Amino acid sequence: MNRSSNNNPEKPEIERQAADWTMRIDRGLSAQEQDEYSQWLAEDRLHREAIAVYRWGWDEFDRLAGLQTTHHAQIDPDLLAPGNRFAKKSRIVKGLFAAIPLAASIAIVAMVFWPDSAPKPTPFASKAAIELIARIEQKTLEDGSVIKLNRGAVVETQYTPELRRVTLVRGEANFEVAKDPSRPFIVNVAGVDVRAVGTQFNVRLVNDTVDVIVSEGIVSVSAKELLQSGEKVFEEPILEVGQRAVMKLGDAPRLDVTLLSESEMDRELGWQPRLMDFDDVPMREIVAAFNRSNRVQLVLGDPSLEGIRLSYSLWSDNVEGFVRLMESSFGMRAEWQSGGEIILKDARSRLR
């Protein structure tokens, strides 16, 4: 679910608008409303994120009333039988859902579908393997800037009235910078400064390489001390959307700037969590989608599972939640391998 800051004063209004659009979409949009809705979506990325989560929650209540899945969880059939008072009340609950804050709405869905919310220990043995399955961490800084930390990444922040400085100690992070022309935002990594005012970019430190990718706005990359060799000083690039700067450090530093294709951008930034909405999709495609977004890999251990079709919405970094769901509600069992691989099998195969 959306884990952005509640400090943004525009967020409650965006949530109200998303709830309103969700209800209007449910009853059907006129041609004029469709145009207005498309324009609203295009105005702000936050609009698209909010509507995605509200539509997800709305659909979950629909599934609670009618289980709109091809292959669904094993639950009490009397609970959702026609005429059951709980099934009738789900429509009333949906009305309340649209009138309360987004975080509370998601909490309601979580309580309905995952009543046993107490965390369970991960069967992985090693610390490194446990890190692979962890959720992506998100931090909102005091100025409203948002940092997404890939698994194992560490940052340190130092804010002054004149400057916003973040040090990437290790790993990979994505920065969505709040606009403040009077205070530049600088990410320092291994002696390299990445400077922005209001933009979005990705920084990765691997061994002796600093990798910078810009997805919104522009940033400058500065490393005078590192890139100075004798009388030669490397040019400090200004990166625009889609550009990538790879800086090799060490005794013979080198800086290369390239332009990434859309597919390359998607692949490089695919670690960031996103809501994946599956509608009557075979299990093999769902597993492939998780594997593209995570270092831990899911494997279907029984061919019989490949063709199972599911309709569900889950966050791309919630591998453990998906595995738990498959075990608790879809007749599967998971074998957690020490190397960061999870094998899903038909639970009935033990009896064969």
N, C-alpha and C positions, 0 to 999 in steps of 0.2 A: 504494500500500500504506500501511498504517498507519504514520505517522511520528511517533508520540507518544514521549514520553521513556521511556528505560529505567530512570530513577531511581525510578519508582513501585514500591514494594515489593510492591504487590498485582498488578502486571502478570504476573509469571511464573505465579502461581496462576490468574489469569484465562485465560492462554494454555493452561494445562494443562486447565482445564475446557472451553475451546472445542474443544481437540483431542479430548477425550473425547466431547463431544456430537457432533462431526463424525463420529466412527466409529460412534456409536450410531445416528445418523440414517441412515448408509449401510446399516446392516443392518436398519433399521426400528424405530420407536418403539412401545412399548405405549401404551395409553390413559393409564396412570399416568405414564409417562415423558413423554408429550406435555404433560401438565399441568405436570410439573416443569420441562420445557424452556421452556414459555411463561412460567412464573414467573421462571425464571433470566434470560430475555431482558428482562423488565420491570424487573428489579432495578437495572440499571445500563446506561448508554449504552455503557460500555466493553465490556460483554458482547456487545452487538449489533455493535459494530465488530469485535471479535475473531472472532466466529463468521462474519461476512461474509467476512473475509479467509481464514480457514481453509477455509470452504466453497469459496471461489474456487480456492484452491490445490488442494484435493481434486478439484474438477471438472476442473482443468487436467490433472492426471495421468490422469483418466478419458479426457479428449480425446486425450492422448498415446497411450493404448492403443487407442482406438477412433475418434478424431476425431469427436466428437459435434457436428458442425456441419453445417448445410445446405449452405453454400458455404465450402469450407475451403482452407487454404493448399496450394500445390503442393509436396509433399514426396515423398521416395522411397517408393513404395508398398510395397516389400519390407520397409522398416523396421518397419512396423506390421502386416504380414501375419499371419494366424492361425498360431500356432506359432513365430513369431519370438521368440527368447529375450529380446530387449529388451522386447517387449510383455508377456511373462510377468513380467519383472522389475519392470515398472512397478507391479504390485500390491505387491511387496515394498517398493519405494521408498515407496509410499503409507503403509505401516506405519511406516517410519522417519520419514516426514514428520510424523506425528502425535506423535512422541516427542521432537522437537527444537524449539528456540525458534522463534517466529513469524518473526523476521527471517531466520533461516537457511532456513526452509521456503520463504519467498518467493524467497530467493537461488537455491535449487535450481530453482524453476520458471522464474526469469529466465534461468538458464544453459541450461535445456533448450529454451526457446522463443525466446530471443534470444541465441544463442551469440556473435554479434558485438556486444558491448555497448559498444564504443568509441564515444564521442559523435561525431556527424557535424555539420559546420557547417550552420547554418540558412541557407537560400537567401535569406532576407529581406535587403534591402539596408540599410534604415535602422535606427538604434538603437531608435526608437519601435516599429517593427514587430517587432523581435526581442523587446522587452519584452512584447509582446502574447502571444507564444507561450511565454514562460517558465512553469515550474511554480510553483504557489503555495508560498511559503516558510512554514515553520512553525518557531517558536522555543519552546523550553521553558526557562522561567526557573528560578532557583535554588530557588524555593519550590514548584516543580511546576506553576505556572500556565503556560498554553499560549497563544501568540499566533499566529494565522494572518495572514499579510501578503498582501494582494491585490497584484497585480503593480505594482511601482513604489513601494509604501509604505515608509516609513522610520520607525522608532521608536528612542527612547533610553530607557534604564532607569536608575533611581537607587533603590537599596534601602538602607534604614537599619533599625536594630532596631525603630523605632517605625512606619515607614511604607514602603509599596511604591508607588513612583511611576514611571509610564511616560509619556513624551511622544510623541504622534503628530505627527511633523514634517510628514508629508504622506501623502496617499493614504487607504487604508481598511484596517482591521484588525479581526479578531474576537478577543475576549478570553475565555478560559475560566479563571476565577480559582480558585485553590486556597483553601480555607477557612482563615482565620486571623483570628479575631475580634480578636486583640490588635494586628494590623497591617492597617489599611485598605488597599485597593488603589485607587489613583487614576490615572486616565488624563487627562492634560492635553492639550487640543488647542485652539490659538489662544486661550488664556485661559479656556477652559471646562474645569471639573473634572467628571469622571464618576467617582463613588465607589461601590465595592462591597466586599463581604467575601468571599462565595463565590457566584459567579453566572456567567452567560455573556451577553455583549452585543457589539454591533457598533458601531464608530465610523467615520464617514467625514468627511473634510474636502475640500470642493470649493469652490474660490474663497473666497467669504465666508460659506459655510454649513457648520455642524456638524450632522451627522445621527447620532442615537443610536437603536439598536433593541435591545430586551431580549428574549432568547429563553429565559433561565432566571433565576429569582430576582428581585431588585429592585435598582435603582441610583438614586442621587440625582444630579441635574444642578445644578451651582452655577456661577454666573458673576456674582457681585455687582458687580464693577467694570464689567463690560461691559453689564449690564442695568439699571444705575442711571441714571435720567434725571431730573434735577431732584429733586423730592421723591418721585417714584414709584420704587419698587423692585419688580421683577418677582418673582413667587413662584417659588421653586425647587422644581421638580416631583420627586416620587418616582415612578419608572417601574416598572411591573410587566410580567409576561410579555405580549408582543404589543404593547406600547406603543412609540410612536416620538416622539422629541422632535427637532424641526427648529429650529435656532437661526440666524436671520439676523443677521450681525454688521454692522459699518459704522456710519454716522452715525445710523441709525434702527433699532436692534436690535429683534428680535421673536422671540418663542418660541411655537411651536405644538406641542401634544401631541395625538396621534391614536392610535386603536386600529386595528391592521392586521388584516386577515382572514388566514386560513391561506394562501390563495393569494398574497396580497401579501407575506407573510413569506417564502414559498418563492422568490418572484421577487427580492426584495431581497437575500436571503442566498444566492442560487443560485451565486454565484461561488466559494463554499467547495467544495473538492474532496470528492467522494464516489465510492464504487465503483458503477459502472453495470454491471449484469448483464443482458446481452442474450441472450435465448433465442429463436432463430428469428425475429429481428426484421428487417424490410426496411431496406435501407441508408438510405433517405430518413428514417426515424424515428431511426436512430442519429445521422445528421448533424444532425438537428434538436435532439437531446438535447445534443450538443456545443455547438451554437450558442447554446442557452439559457444555458449555463454560462460562455461565453467571449466576449471581445470580438472575437477573431479568428474569422472566419466561414468555414465550409466550404461549398463549392458543388459540386454534382454537374453536371459539364460534359457528360455523356452521358446521355440518358434511359435507356439500357440498364442503367445502374448502379442506378437507383432501386429496382428490384424484387429485387435480390440480397439474400438473407436470410443473416444471420450469427448465430452463437451465440458470445458472447465476453464477457469482463469486463475493463473498463478504468476507470482513474480519470478523472473528468470534466475535470480540468485538463491531462491528458496528450494534448493535440491533436497535438503533433509525433510522439509515439509511435504514435498511431493512424494518422497519415499515413504514417509509415515502414513500418508493418505492411502497409497497403494497397498500398504500392509494392513491397515485397519479397516478399510472399506471395500477393497477391490480384489480380495482373495489372492494376494501375492505375498511373498516373503523376500526379504533382502539379505544378501550376503555381503558384508562390508569387508573389503580387502584392504590390507595394510598399506598398499601403494596408492590409495585414493581412488579405487574403482568400486562401484556398487553393482552387484549382479542381482537383477530382479527375476524371480522364478515363480511359477505357479505353485501356490502353497500345497495344492493337492498332489504335486509330484512326489512328495515325501512318502505318500501312501502307495505309490505304484511300484 
